[in-house]
């Protein structure tokens, strides 16, 4: 990491004008932040600009485009096993449910990518038939394959936070599989939200006494709900993946919200590009759908990593305000150091205890 442009305020927690970083004067009165809350109130305008500048700078320094490409590779290996698990569970709810998921999936994916995804779901749906022990073993294998993406994201998150992986394998493997399972449950919840349309929404409207109005309201309201649910999924990745002890769990972090908004913008822009200006069919022929899907997946991972970098730089700014040197690495205390080399664990621990720079 480069030297940041953090605040020039004193590390004893006081500013030169006599105010403290928590927004209170020594006489107990609040300063100009008023009743503002959140990260915008926590940092002055100069601090917010420094966070944004460092996020943009670390975008290349941390090689996020390359790491997004690596995540895309693992994502391709993970997406189809994940779809297998999802389709197997949705199959218990009946064919119309899977059909509704396909209809909404075609609305989200850009251009030929929707054909790749929807075709895969249809093949998985039609190919189900093995039962008993073999089906259970297949689902467990699919779960382990899907967890490869989480393992790759853990490595990328540690690189963004400039910290070594210190958690032993017996601790990291359950985290990897458990996090994958939780994400799949949230994906299933997303699928239920998507299919809760038509007759299901009408029935709910009858129970609530609002009739067909429920269909109209839910057809609009389900998309913000999905955005919030995806934000929670990303925030879960941001919280559990890196080997750092941060502020604890938050349902939505600034970075996760930024990642979702950026993902929506990139998906919409890329879909428009493919529809109006793209030449993938002429260049790649029958592989055009696969290439478009890979580019879209890369853009999606890029948005997620940029949101992670934003959260990391917010954490760095908070650490600097509490006295840590701006270029200290790591800038947050580790969760576990058991897998660190002996010559690396002691200096890092001492850095966070005394504020000394390595």
C-alpha positions as CSV (number, residue, x, y, z in Angstrom):
1,X,0.0,0.0,0.0
2,X,1.1,3.5,-0.6
3,X,1.2,6.3,1.9
4,X,-2.3,7.5,2.2
5,X,-3.5,11.1,2.5
6,X,-5.1,10.7,5.9
7,X,-6.0,13.5,8.2
8,X,-3.1,15.6,9.6
9,X,-4.7,15.6,13.0
10,X,-2.8,14.6,16.1
11,X,-2.8,10.9,17.0
12,X,-3.8,11.5,20.6
13,X,-7.5,11.7,19.5
14,X,-7.7,15.5,19.7
15,X,-7.7,18.1,17.0
16,X,-5.9,21.4,17.1
17,X,-9.1,23.2,17.6
18,X,-9.9,21.3,20.8
19,X,-12.4,19.0,19.3
20,X,-12.2,15.2,19.6
21,X,-12.7,12.7,16.7
22,X,-16.0,11.5,18.1
23,X,-17.6,14.9,17.3
24,X,-17.8,16.2,20.8
25,X,-16.0,19.1,22.4
26,X,-14.4,18.8,25.8
27,X,-17.4,20.7,27.2
28,X,-19.7,18.0,25.9
29,X,-21.2,20.0,23.0
30,X,-21.3,18.5,19.5
31,X,-19.5,20.1,16.6
32,X,-20.7,20.9,13.1
33,X,-21.6,17.4,12.2
34,X,-24.9,17.9,14.0
35,X,-27.1,14.8,14.0
36,X,-25.4,13.2,11.0
37,X,-24.6,9.5,11.4
38,X,-22.7,6.9,9.4
39,X,-19.4,7.1,7.6
40,X,-20.1,10.5,6.2
41,X,-20.4,12.0,9.7
42,X,-17.5,10.0,11.0
43,X,-15.0,11.5,8.5
44,X,-14.6,15.2,7.5
45,X,-14.8,16.1,3.8
46,X,-11.0,15.8,3.5
47,X,-11.1,12.3,5.0
48,X,-13.8,11.2,2.7
49,X,-11.9,12.4,-0.3
50,X,-8.7,10.7,1.0
51,X,-10.7,7.4,1.3
52,X,-12.0,7.7,-2.3
53,X,-8.6,8.6,-3.7
54,X,-6.9,5.7,-2.0
55,X,-9.6,3.3,-3.1
56,X,-9.1,4.4,-6.7
57,X,-5.3,4.1,-6.3
58,X,-5.4,0.7,-4.6
59,X,-7.6,-0.5,-7.4
60,X,-4.5,-1.0,-9.5
61,X,-1.9,-1.4,-6.7
62,X,-3.8,-4.4,-5.4
63,X,-4.2,-5.8,-8.9
64,X,-8.0,-6.0,-8.6
65,X,-8.6,-6.5,-12.4
66,X,-6.4,-9.6,-12.2
67,X,-7.9,-10.8,-9.0
68,X,-11.4,-10.4,-10.5
69,X,-10.2,-12.5,-13.5
70,X,-9.1,-15.2,-11.0
71,X,-12.5,-15.0,-9.2
72,X,-14.2,-15.3,-12.6
73,X,-12.3,-18.6,-13.3
74,X,-13.3,-20.0,-9.9
75,X,-16.8,-18.5,-10.4
76,X,-17.2,-20.5,-13.6
77,X,-16.2,-23.7,-11.7
78,X,-18.6,-22.8,-8.9
79,X,-21.7,-21.4,-10.7
80,X,-22.8,-24.6,-12.3
81,X,-22.5,-26.8,-9.1
82,X,-24.3,-24.0,-7.3
83,X,-27.0,-24.1,-9.9
84,X,-27.2,-27.8,-9.5
85,X,-27.9,-27.5,-5.7
86,X,-30.3,-24.6,-6.3
87,X,-32.3,-26.4,-9.0
88,X,-32.4,-29.6,-6.9
89,X,-33.9,-27.7,-4.1
90,X,-36.3,-25.7,-6.3
91,X,-37.4,-29.0,-7.9
92,X,-39.0,-30.0,-4.7
93,X,-41.3,-27.0,-5.1
94,X,-42.4,-28.0,-8.6
95,X,-41.7,-27.2,-12.2
96,X,-43.4,-23.8,-12.3
97,X,-41.1,-22.5,-9.6
98,X,-38.0,-23.3,-11.7
99,X,-39.7,-21.8,-14.7
100,X,-40.3,-18.6,-12.9
101,X,-36.7,-18.4,-11.9
102,X,-35.7,-18.9,-15.5
103,X,-38.0,-16.1,-16.6
104,X,-36.5,-13.6,-14.1
105,X,-32.9,-14.8,-14.8
106,X,-33.4,-13.9,-18.5
107,X,-34.3,-10.4,-17.4
108,X,-31.1,-9.9,-15.3
109,X,-28.3,-11.4,-17.5
110,X,-27.0,-9.3,-20.4
111,X,-27.4,-10.5,-24.1
112,X,-26.2,-14.0,-24.9
113,X,-25.1,-14.6,-21.3
114,X,-28.8,-15.2,-20.4
115,X,-28.8,-18.1,-22.9
116,X,-25.8,-19.7,-21.2
117,X,-27.3,-19.5,-17.8
118,X,-30.9,-20.4,-18.7
119,X,-29.7,-23.3,-20.9
120,X,-27.6,-24.7,-18.0
121,X,-30.6,-24.4,-15.6
122,X,-32.9,-26.2,-18.1
123,X,-30.4,-29.0,-18.6
124,X,-29.9,-29.5,-14.9
125,X,-33.6,-29.5,-14.3
126,X,-34.2,-32.0,-17.1
127,X,-31.2,-34.2,-16.1
128,X,-32.3,-34.7,-12.5
129,X,-33.1,-38.3,-11.8
130,X,-30.5,-39.9,-9.6
131,X,-31.8,-40.4,-6.1
132,X,-30.8,-41.7,-2.8
133,X,-27.2,-41.8,-1.7
134,X,-25.8,-40.9,-5.2
135,X,-27.9,-37.7,-5.2
136,X,-26.7,-36.8,-1.8
137,X,-23.0,-37.4,-2.7
138,X,-23.5,-35.4,-5.9
139,X,-24.9,-32.4,-3.9
140,X,-22.1,-32.6,-1.4
141,X,-19.6,-32.6,-4.2
142,X,-21.3,-29.7,-5.8
143,X,-21.2,-27.8,-2.5
144,X,-17.5,-28.4,-2.2
145,X,-16.9,-27.3,-5.8
146,X,-18.9,-24.1,-5.3
147,X,-16.8,-23.4,-2.2
148,X,-13.8,-22.9,-4.4
149,X,-15.0,-19.4,-5.2
150,X,-15.2,-18.6,-1.5
151,X,-11.7,-19.8,-1.0
152,X,-10.4,-17.6,-3.8
153,X,-12.3,-14.7,-2.4
154,X,-10.7,-15.2,1.0
155,X,-7.3,-15.0,-0.6
156,X,-8.3,-11.8,-2.5
157,X,-9.7,-10.2,0.7
158,X,-6.5,-10.9,2.6
159,X,-4.5,-9.2,-0.2
160,X,-6.8,-6.1,-0.1
161,X,-6.3,-5.8,3.7
162,X,-2.6,-6.4,3.3
163,X,-2.6,-9.3,5.8
164,X,-1.4,-12.9,5.8
165,X,-3.7,-15.8,6.2
166,X,-3.2,-17.0,9.7
167,X,-6.2,-19.3,10.3
168,X,-5.3,-23.0,10.3
169,X,-6.9,-25.3,7.7
170,X,-9.1,-27.0,10.3
171,X,-10.6,-23.6,11.0
172,X,-10.6,-22.2,7.4
173,X,-12.2,-25.2,5.7
174,X,-15.4,-25.2,7.9
175,X,-15.5,-21.4,7.3
176,X,-15.2,-21.9,3.5
177,X,-17.9,-24.6,3.3
178,X,-20.2,-22.9,5.9
179,X,-20.0,-19.6,4.2
180,X,-20.8,-21.2,0.9
181,X,-23.8,-22.9,2.4
182,X,-25.2,-19.7,3.9
183,X,-24.7,-17.9,0.6
184,X,-26.7,-20.7,-1.1
185,X,-29.5,-20.4,1.4
186,X,-29.6,-16.6,0.7
187,X,-29.6,-17.4,-3.0
188,X,-32.6,-19.7,-2.4
189,X,-34.3,-16.9,-0.6
190,X,-33.7,-14.7,-3.5
191,X,-35.2,-17.3,-5.8
192,X,-38.3,-17.5,-3.6
193,X,-38.6,-13.7,-3.8
194,X,-38.3,-13.9,-7.5
195,X,-41.0,-16.6,-8.0
196,X,-43.4,-15.0,-5.5
197,X,-45.4,-13.5,-8.4
198,X,-48.6,-14.3,-10.3
199,X,-50.9,-16.7,-8.4
200,X,-48.8,-16.7,-5.3
201,X,-48.9,-12.9,-5.0
202,X,-52.6,-12.9,-5.8
203,X,-53.2,-15.4,-3.0
204,X,-51.2,-13.3,-0.6
205,X,-53.2,-10.3,-1.6
206,X,-56.5,-12.1,-0.9
207,X,-55.2,-13.1,2.5
208,X,-54.3,-9.5,3.2
209,X,-57.5,-8.1,1.7
210,X,-55.8,-6.1,-1.1
211,X,-56.6,-8.4,-4.0
212,X,-54.8,-8.0,-7.3
213,X,-53.1,-4.9,-6.0
214,X,-50.6,-7.2,-4.4
215,X,-49.3,-8.4,-7.8
216,X,-48.7,-4.8,-9.0
217,X,-47.0,-3.8,-5.8
218,X,-44.8,-6.8,-5.4
219,X,-43.7,-6.8,-9.1
220,X,-42.1,-3.4,-8.3
221,X,-41.1,-4.0,-4.7
222,X,-39.3,-7.3,-5.2
223,X,-36.4,-5.7,-7.0
224,X,-35.4,-3.3,-4.1
225,X,-35.8,-6.3,-1.7
226,X,-33.5,-8.4,-4.0
227,X,-30.9,-5.5,-4.0
228,X,-30.9,-5.4,-0.2
229,X,-30.6,-9.2,0.0
230,X,-27.6,-9.2,-2.4
231,X,-26.1,-6.4,-0.3
232,X,-26.4,-8.6,2.8
233,X,-24.7,-11.5,0.9
234,X,-21.8,-9.3,-0.1
235,X,-21.5,-7.8,3.4
236,X,-21.3,-11.4,4.7
237,X,-18.4,-12.1,2.4
238,X,-16.7,-8.9,3.4
239,X,-17.0,-9.7,7.1
240,X,-16.0,-13.3,7.1
241,X,-13.4,-13.6,4.4
242,X,-10.4,-11.5,5.5
243,X,-8.2,-12.5,8.4
244,X,-8.9,-9.2,10.3
245,X,-10.8,-8.2,13.3
246,X,-12.9,-5.1,12.2
247,X,-15.9,-3.4,13.5
248,X,-18.0,-6.6,13.7
249,X,-21.0,-7.6,11.7
250,X,-23.1,-5.1,9.9
251,X,-26.1,-6.1,7.7
252,X,-25.1,-3.6,5.0
253,X,-21.7,-2.0,4.7
254,X,-20.9,1.1,2.6
255,X,-18.7,-1.1,0.4
256,X,-21.4,-3.8,-0.1
257,X,-24.0,-1.1,-1.1
258,X,-21.4,0.5,-3.5
259,X,-20.7,-3.0,-5.0
260,X,-24.4,-3.6,-5.7
261,X,-25.0,-0.2,-7.2
262,X,-21.9,-0.5,-9.3
263,X,-22.8,-4.0,-10.4
264,X,-26.3,-2.8,-11.5
265,X,-24.7,0.0,-13.5
266,X,-22.1,-2.2,-15.1
267,X,-24.6,-4.9,-16.0
268,X,-27.0,-2.4,-17.5
269,X,-24.2,-0.6,-19.4
270,X,-22.7,-3.9,-20.6
271,X,-26.1,-5.2,-21.7
272,X,-26.6,-2.0,-23.8
273,X,-23.2,-2.3,-25.3
274,X,-23.8,-5.9,-26.3
275,X,-27.2,-5.1,-27.8
276,X,-26.1,-2.0,-29.7
277,X,-22.4,-2.0,-30.3
278,X,-21.1,-5.4,-29.5
279,X,-19.5,-7.6,-32.3
280,X,-19.1,-10.8,-30.2
281,X,-21.1,-12.9,-32.7
282,X,-18.9,-11.9,-35.6
283,X,-15.7,-12.3,-33.6
284,X,-16.4,-15.4,-31.5
285,X,-19.2,-17.1,-33.5
286,X,-20.9,-19.8,-31.5
287,X,-18.8,-19.0,-28.5
288,X,-20.2,-15.5,-28.3
289,X,-22.6,-16.4,-25.5
290,X,-19.9,-17.9,-23.4
291,X,-17.6,-14.9,-23.9
292,X,-20.3,-12.4,-23.0
293,X,-21.0,-14.5,-19.9
294,X,-17.4,-14.5,-18.8
295,X,-17.0,-10.7,-19.4
296,X,-20.2,-10.1,-17.4
297,X,-18.9,-12.3,-14.6
298,X,-15.6,-10.5,-14.6
299,X,-17.3,-7.1,-14.3
300,X,-19.5,-8.4,-11.4
301,X,-16.4,-9.6,-9.5
302,X,-14.7,-6.3,-10.2
303,X,-17.6,-4.5,-8.6
304,X,-17.5,-6.7,-5.6
305,X,-13.7,-6.3,-5.1
306,X,-14.0,-2.5,-5.5
307,X,-16.6,-2.4,-2.7
308,X,-14.3,-4.5,-0.6
309,X,-11.4,-2.1,-1.2
310,X,-13.7,0.8,-0.3
311,X,-14.5,-0.8,3.1
312,X,-10.8,-1.6,3.7
313,X,-9.8,2.1,3.1
314,X,-12.6,3.2,5.5
315,X,-11.1,0.8,8.1
316,X,-7.6,2.3,7.4
317,X,-8.9,5.8,7.9
318,X,-10.4,4.9,11.2
319,X,-7.2,3.2,12.3
320,X,-5.1,6.3,11.3
321,X,-7.5,8.5,13.4
322,X,-6.8,6.3,16.4
323,X,-3.0,6.7,16.0
324,X,-1.8,4.0,13.6
325,X,0.8,5.2,11.0
326,X,-0.8,5.7,7.6
327,X,1.5,3.2,5.9
328,X,1.3,0.4,8.5
329,X,0.6,-3.0,7.1
330,X,-1.6,-4.7,8.2
331,X,-3.7,-1.8,9.5
332,X,-6.2,-4.0,11.4
333,X,-5.4,-6.6,14.0
334,X,-5.5,-10.2,12.7
335,X,-8.1,-12.8,13.7
336,X,-5.6,-15.6,13.9
337,X,-1.8,-15.7,13.6
338,X,-1.2,-19.5,14.1
339,X,-0.1,-20.0,10.5
340,X,2.2,-16.9,10.4
341,X,6.0,-17.3,10.3
342,X,7.4,-16.5,13.7
343,X,9.3,-13.5,12.5
344,X,6.1,-12.0,11.1
345,X,3.6,-12.5,13.9
346,X,5.4,-10.6,16.6
347,X,6.0,-7.3,14.7
348,X,2.4,-7.2,13.4
349,X,0.9,-7.8,16.9
350,X,3.2,-5.1,18.4
351,X,2.2,-2.6,15.7
352,X,-1.4,-2.8,16.7
353,X,-0.7,-2.7,20.4
354,X,1.6,0.3,20.5
355,X,1.1,2.0,17.2
356,X,4.7,1.5,16.1
357,X,5.4,1.1,12.5
358,X,7.2,-2.1,11.3
